[in-house]
Amino acid sequence: MLTSNVPGIHWPAVVGARDAAVLALLFQMESTQWLSAEVLRSRQDRQLGALLDHARRHCPFYHERLPNALASWHDIPLLTRADLQTHADAIRASAYPRAHGKTFDIATGGSTAEPVTVRRTALTQLFWQAATLRDHLWHRRDLSATMAIIRQFPQPVDSRKPGRWSGVLHSGPAWYLPIATDVEAQSRWLQEVNPDILLTYPANLDALLTHMHHEGLTLPRLREVRTVSGTVSPALRERCRQILGAPITDLYSAQEVGVIALQCPDSGLLHVQSEDLRVEVLDEQGQPCREGEVGQVVVTDLHNFAMPLVRYALRDWAEVGPTCPCGRGLPTLRRIMGRTRNMAMSPEGKRFWPVLETRRMLEVIPHLRQYQFEQTAVDSITARLVCAPAPSPEQLQRLQGALEQMLGHTYRWTWQVGDAPLPLSASGKFEEFISSIQDSGKQA
């Protein structure tokens, strides 16, 4: 249901100019999602031409960097986080169309506390809002539902005072809790709120599931868990269904560029939001990955004329998905793997993605509350465990065996056991596996 912006008019609603713009975008996107990949690409090319022309004329950083023809697209060097840190003034446009609205700056430290500031416009936020509404429509969310949101917030929030969660559309209450709240307190708060929908980070959800399973708790009204800012494994989806009886709906976004991909309501694949972004997945030679291959995610924001991000390397890795059987022409990603610093390395020096199954670890140490692994050398891993009482030497030996089965390699292990929660990253998130190995100068 829409909220009218005109006094005395309740139905049909007459919305304000900003909400009308969001709804107009959504109306178009309901049609464009069914276009073929080829037609979507041609429309992107038209918008890219306008963006690149603007960047050449108004951003010193791009004066010589951008080719005059899209045929040379793959010759454009990737824009890195270091570029944003050292050349921010030259990347920001000296002028941009007034109709794009006011500018504002978003500062993000990422998981590695390497801060960058990106200037965005009111127009870019319209696309973010339209993508969010598309997500609600795709998954047919009951707009009267109660949503509990546990994440990092840019401003202080009151966990006892609800807001609204659907933007343009009138919705049920949204309750907010900072991610820094300890898991036991989160669980108590969730019992009080008793939400229909829970939104949080995958790693935090994993910790919540462990605690609630141990305490025999559930959320009787819960219908859906929405996840953002992390990697959702098949094992996590299964644990969520077993313990909370609810499916996970994932959303892939980044503060610098907005919503990147939404989970398909039919197949579960992640649909790239091609109306707003050009997304590439590139191999280590910089070539486009094919279906089933894993590469780094590179994003171009098609509508940010205040600070154009052209071929911006997010330092995320993803697997390219197939054409979706749902019929939408939007490209797909099968899964988001994580960041380079979340990759493990074999004792022979080869990188790979670690697959850690919480269920198997709990079978060995049932009172395990939290864990984190840091690879400090090609043959060494430090394991930080939160549990009380402390595990026995026999349990640690069994856990080591289970971990080495999961990782597929043998390592030297250092165990750090305590009962205090492990700290979050500067971005308010938690990483279960970190590599601190210098790898050919590449650090994520």
C-alpha angles and dihedrals in degrees: 000000000000124000113231119233095200118085113246094015113105104153132060087021122233105208130202125260096265095049089045090055091051091049091048090054091047091050090055093044091054085064102035094054088072095053118110120262089249094054092045089052093051091052090048089052091056091052092043090055091057092046095049093046090052093047093051092052101040108027117067090201090064100041094104099012100074124070122227093235130054088222086079093051095121091053091066108105116242116261108235136200087249089057090054090050098048104029103034094126092052092047093051112089119247087217138008135180111288090220089069087075134226122339128233133179126239116200117198129175097190119209092303098055092241099139124215129175120215123191114220135177135230087253093061089055090056089062091048090052093046091052090050091052089048088055091053091049095046091054095039093230118193102243091208090062124118114241127199114202121196112179143099114298128201091224132034114275133203111232089201097054120069129211132184127279110198105064109208094022123068108250145174122271125301117207119201132209126173115245090232089073110110117255096247090054090046089055093050091049092050091052088056096045093042093194131200090213130030122199120192145121118292094239091051090048089053091054091046092051091052092050096044093047090051092049094042092240130149140171106240098198097042114127103163142014116211117202131197136173103024149057118288113203126197087245091057091050090052094047090050091053092046098047104030100020091229135114124238121240111195129206124191116209143144128207091231096057110013128230111006103175140359128208112255111242090218108039105017091234118133113251115212113231095237095172089070108022142034106220123194129185109204133190124226090276091055094252124134113268120235127227111301095018123117122225144146119289116242119185135192117195104219096199109037103106094161093066111003114212104201115184093346113188106221091189089234120127124216142173118241112239132212130256103292117247089219089080098242113137093213109118117248141225116204094206144343109239101192135244130321090254089059092061120103126221127221120231085255090060100256119135122229140160113264115226109203118184114205091197092061092048091051090052087062099037109021093183094055107132104176139358141187131181125204121190106214098173136007090267101030135077128179113212118204112197129185111203140123126239096035115249119258122248088253092054092049090051091051091046090052090053092050092048093049089051090053093046095040094226141081120244142173107256132211115193123210112182127183143140100236119096115259115249123260123237121259088267092058093252133115128228119204094196126034130176116207093178118123104236113192089313093304116131125165 
